[in-house]
Amino acid sequence: RFYKLFLIRMKKNIHRLLTILAVLVFAITPALVWGKTYVVVVGVDVENSLHGIPVHMTKRMAKFYKYEQNAEVFLMLDKNATYNNVVSVMKKMFGKANKGDAIVFVYNGHGYISKSGAAGGITMAGSKTSLGYDEIQKIMKSSKATYKMAFIDACYSGGITYKNKNTVVRYNNYQQKQNVNVMIYSSAPGNSPGYILINGNKYISFLDYCLTGMKGAADENNDKKVTARELFNWVNPRCIEALSVHPQMWGKFDNNLVVSYLNVGSKK
């Protein structure tokens, strides 16, 4: 009888221990809301007018998503970042996503305002040197992903939020019907150039702040994940103080939309 009681107590203790371990593991490792994540990262500074920062910065962003967010990442730099290449890769990568997945577009380079009064866009390499914001939205709209994010570090990048030619209005209607979380974070308003602070070999940029925030600096409540609101609250005041520019966060999304998770990848 004593032996049976001993076994019963041992089983209960083991069960309690396993429960405690499961709780600890859950507390340390954040529960993922996203399914798979597909990321397209583009850096363009062919003439080195931006001191090579877009190439260096986008490499860091690509590494972050690949190794710390377990994402499938496609990186295009300078001469390889032609209009045809970028559009083709975006369609292919974002076309892989299904409901519950996330897609992310990251760009660092030059931006422009269209003379026709459209929203403008970003600079590409090659013969066709521009990619319109309306085209970017159209490609992202066609994806089945539930979570859609864009980080654009370029002059006049806030132009992607403009309602010219009803492009933004159509996109908003799509979001409402499809119940999709879409967050667009740009380095500057649509009527303002962006800035980079260079001090010797060091620099500070919008994407630099975004990356630092998503790596954990913006995790205000220490729950091992960074939300859109936390990122905005951390990045904006620093950009305003250091760069004298107001980043713009726009889209139809909940403030608690998760933009990054901590302790997920291998951190190579």
C-alpha positions as CSV (number, residue, x, y, z in Angstrom):
1,R,0.0,0.0,0.0
2,F,2.8,2.3,0.9
3,Y,4.4,1.6,-2.5
4,K,1.2,2.5,-4.3
5,L,0.8,5.8,-2.4
6,F,4.4,6.6,-3.2
7,L,3.8,6.1,-6.9
8,I,0.6,8.2,-6.8
9,R,2.5,11.1,-5.1
10,M,5.4,10.8,-7.5
11,K,3.0,11.0,-10.5
12,K,1.3,14.1,-9.0
13,N,4.7,15.7,-8.4
14,I,5.9,15.0,-11.9
15,H,2.7,16.4,-13.3
16,R,3.1,19.6,-11.3
17,L,6.7,19.9,-12.4
18,L,5.8,19.5,-16.0
19,T,3.0,22.1,-15.7
20,I,5.4,24.6,-14.1
21,L,8.0,24.0,-16.9
22,A,5.3,24.5,-19.5
23,V,4.3,27.8,-17.9
24,L,7.9,28.9,-17.8
25,V,8.6,28.0,-21.4
26,F,5.4,29.8,-22.5
27,A,6.4,32.9,-20.5
28,I,9.9,33.0,-22.0
29,T,8.8,32.2,-25.6
30,P,6.1,34.6,-27.0
31,A,3.1,33.0,-28.6
32,L,3.2,33.7,-32.3
33,V,0.2,35.3,-33.9
34,W,1.6,35.2,-37.4
35,G,1.9,32.0,-39.4
36,K,4.7,32.3,-41.9
37,T,6.4,35.6,-42.7
38,Y,7.5,36.7,-46.2
39,V,9.8,39.8,-46.5
40,V,11.1,41.7,-49.4
41,V,13.9,44.2,-48.6
42,V,15.2,46.7,-51.1
43,G,18.1,49.1,-50.8
44,V,18.9,51.5,-53.6
45,D,21.9,54.0,-53.6
46,V,23.5,53.3,-57.0
47,E,25.3,56.7,-57.1
48,N,26.3,56.5,-53.4
49,S,24.6,59.8,-52.8
50,L,23.3,58.4,-49.5
51,H,26.8,57.3,-48.4
52,G,26.0,53.6,-48.9
53,I,23.6,53.7,-45.9
54,P,20.7,52.0,-47.7
55,V,22.8,49.0,-48.6
56,H,24.1,48.6,-45.1
57,M,20.8,49.3,-43.4
58,T,18.7,46.9,-45.5
59,K,21.2,44.2,-45.0
60,R,20.7,44.6,-41.3
61,M,16.9,44.5,-41.7
62,A,17.1,41.4,-43.9
63,K,19.3,39.6,-41.3
64,F,16.9,40.6,-38.5
65,Y,13.9,39.2,-40.3
66,K,15.7,36.0,-41.4
67,Y,17.4,35.1,-38.1
68,E,15.3,36.7,-35.4
69,Q,11.8,36.4,-36.9
70,N,12.3,33.2,-38.8
71,A,11.0,34.8,-42.0
72,E,11.6,34.0,-45.6
73,V,13.6,37.0,-46.9
74,F,14.5,38.3,-50.4
75,L,17.1,41.1,-50.4
76,M,17.7,43.3,-53.5
77,L,20.4,45.9,-53.6
78,D,21.4,48.7,-56.0
79,K,21.8,47.5,-59.6
80,N,19.8,44.4,-58.9
81,A,16.9,46.4,-57.6
82,T,15.4,47.2,-61.0
83,Y,11.7,47.9,-61.4
84,N,11.0,44.5,-63.1
85,N,13.0,42.6,-60.5
86,V,11.4,44.2,-57.5
87,V,7.9,43.9,-58.9
88,S,8.5,40.3,-59.9
89,V,9.9,39.3,-56.5
90,M,7.1,41.1,-54.5
91,K,4.4,39.3,-56.5
92,K,6.2,35.9,-56.1
93,M,7.0,36.3,-52.4
94,F,3.8,37.8,-51.3
95,G,1.8,35.4,-53.4
96,K,3.1,32.6,-51.2
97,A,1.2,33.9,-48.2
98,N,-2.1,32.6,-47.0
99,K,-4.5,33.6,-44.3
100,G,-2.8,34.0,-41.0
101,D,0.6,34.8,-42.6
102,A,2.4,38.1,-42.6
103,I,4.1,40.0,-45.5
104,V,6.6,42.8,-45.0
105,F,8.0,45.3,-47.5
106,V,11.1,47.3,-46.5
107,Y,12.7,50.0,-48.7
108,N,15.6,52.4,-48.1
109,G,16.6,54.9,-50.7
110,H,15.3,57.9,-52.6
111,G,11.6,58.9,-52.9
112,Y,9.8,61.3,-55.1
113,I,6.6,63.3,-55.6
114,S,4.9,62.7,-58.9
115,K,4.4,65.8,-61.2
116,S,1.0,64.4,-62.1
117,G,-0.2,64.8,-58.6
118,A,-0.3,61.1,-57.8
119,A,1.1,59.8,-54.5
120,G,4.7,59.5,-55.9
121,G,6.9,56.5,-55.2
122,I,10.4,55.2,-54.7
123,T,13.5,55.1,-56.9
124,M,14.6,51.9,-58.6
125,A,17.8,51.1,-60.6
126,G,17.9,50.5,-64.4
127,S,15.9,52.1,-67.2
128,K,12.6,52.4,-65.4
129,T,13.7,54.3,-62.4
130,S,10.6,54.5,-60.3
131,L,8.0,52.3,-58.5
132,G,4.8,54.1,-57.6
133,Y,3.2,53.8,-54.2
134,D,-0.1,52.8,-55.9
135,E,1.7,49.8,-57.5
136,I,3.1,48.8,-54.1
137,Q,-0.3,48.9,-52.5
138,K,-1.8,47.0,-55.4
139,I,0.7,44.2,-55.1
140,M,0.3,44.0,-51.3
141,K,-3.5,44.1,-51.7
142,S,-3.5,41.0,-53.9
143,S,-1.8,38.9,-51.2
144,K,-3.9,36.6,-49.1
145,A,-1.8,37.4,-46.0
146,T,-3.7,38.6,-42.9
147,Y,-0.9,40.9,-41.7
148,K,0.7,43.4,-44.1
149,M,3.4,45.8,-43.2
150,A,5.6,48.3,-45.0
151,F,8.6,50.3,-43.7
152,I,9.7,53.0,-46.1
153,D,12.7,55.2,-45.5
154,A,12.8,57.8,-48.2
155,C,12.1,61.4,-48.9
156,Y,8.3,62.2,-49.2
157,S,7.6,58.6,-48.2
158,G,4.4,59.7,-46.5
159,G,3.0,60.0,-50.0
160,I,2.0,56.4,-49.8
161,T,-0.8,57.4,-47.5
162,Y,-2.3,60.0,-50.0
163,K,-5.7,59.5,-51.3
164,N,-5.0,60.6,-54.9
165,K,-6.9,58.7,-57.6
166,N,-8.8,56.8,-54.9
167,T,-5.9,54.3,-54.5
168,V,-5.9,54.6,-50.7
169,V,-9.7,54.6,-50.5
170,R,-9.9,51.4,-52.4
171,Y,-7.2,49.9,-50.2
172,N,-9.1,50.9,-47.1
173,N,-12.3,49.3,-48.4
174,Y,-10.4,46.2,-49.2
175,Q,-9.1,46.0,-45.6
176,Q,-12.5,46.4,-44.1
177,K,-14.0,43.7,-46.3
178,Q,-11.2,41.2,-45.9
179,N,-10.4,41.9,-42.2
180,V,-6.7,42.5,-43.0
181,N,-4.3,44.3,-40.7
182,V,-2.3,46.8,-42.8
183,M,0.4,49.0,-41.3
184,I,2.5,51.4,-43.3
185,Y,5.3,53.3,-41.5
186,S,7.1,56.0,-43.4
187,S,10.2,58.0,-42.5
188,A,8.7,61.4,-43.4
189,P,5.4,63.2,-44.4
190,G,4.4,63.2,-48.1
191,N,5.6,66.8,-48.5
192,S,8.9,66.5,-46.6
193,P,12.3,65.2,-47.4
194,G,13.8,62.6,-45.0
195,Y,17.0,63.1,-43.1
196,I,20.0,61.0,-42.0
197,L,22.3,62.1,-39.2
198,I,25.9,61.2,-40.0
199,N,28.6,61.6,-37.4
200,G,31.9,60.2,-38.7
201,N,31.4,56.5,-39.4
202,K,28.2,56.4,-37.5
203,Y,24.7,57.3,-38.7
204,I,21.2,57.5,-37.4
205,S,18.2,57.0,-39.6
206,F,14.5,56.1,-39.4
207,L,15.1,52.4,-40.2
208,D,17.9,52.3,-37.7
209,Y,15.5,53.4,-35.0
210,C,12.8,51.0,-36.2
211,L,15.3,48.1,-36.1
212,T,16.5,49.0,-32.6
213,G,12.9,49.3,-31.4
214,M,11.8,45.9,-33.0
215,K,14.8,44.2,-31.4
216,G,13.3,45.0,-28.0
217,A,14.0,48.6,-27.1
218,A,10.3,49.5,-27.8
219,D,9.0,46.6,-25.7
220,E,7.5,48.8,-23.1
221,N,5.6,46.2,-21.1
222,N,8.3,43.5,-21.4
223,D,6.0,40.9,-22.9
224,K,8.5,39.7,-25.4
225,K,6.8,41.4,-28.4
226,V,6.7,44.8,-29.9
227,T,3.3,46.2,-31.1
228,A,2.7,49.0,-33.6
229,R,1.8,51.5,-30.9
230,E,4.9,50.6,-28.9
231,L,7.1,51.0,-31.9
232,F,5.5,54.4,-32.9
233,N,5.8,55.7,-29.3
234,W,9.5,54.7,-29.2
235,V,10.6,55.7,-32.7
236,N,8.8,59.0,-33.4
237,P,10.1,61.1,-30.5
238,R,13.7,60.0,-31.3
239,C,13.3,60.8,-35.0
240,I,11.8,64.2,-34.2
241,E,14.6,65.1,-31.8
242,A,17.5,63.7,-33.8
243,L,16.4,64.2,-37.4
244,S,13.7,66.9,-37.1
245,V,11.3,64.8,-39.1
246,H,8.0,63.3,-38.2
247,P,7.5,59.6,-39.3
248,Q,4.0,58.7,-40.4
249,M,2.2,55.5,-39.4
250,W,-0.9,54.8,-41.3
251,G,-3.3,52.0,-42.1
252,K,-6.2,50.0,-40.8
253,F,-4.8,48.0,-37.9
254,D,-5.1,47.5,-34.2
255,N,-2.6,49.4,-31.9
256,N,-1.7,45.9,-30.6
257,L,-0.7,44.6,-34.0
258,V,2.5,42.8,-33.3
259,V,5.4,44.0,-35.5
260,S,8.1,41.8,-34.0
261,Y,8.7,39.0,-31.6
262,L,11.6,38.7,-29.2
263,N,13.5,35.4,-28.5
264,V,12.1,33.7,-31.6
265,G,15.0,33.1,-33.9
266,S,18.6,32.0,-33.6
267,K,20.1,35.5,-33.6
268,K,23.0,34.8,-35.8
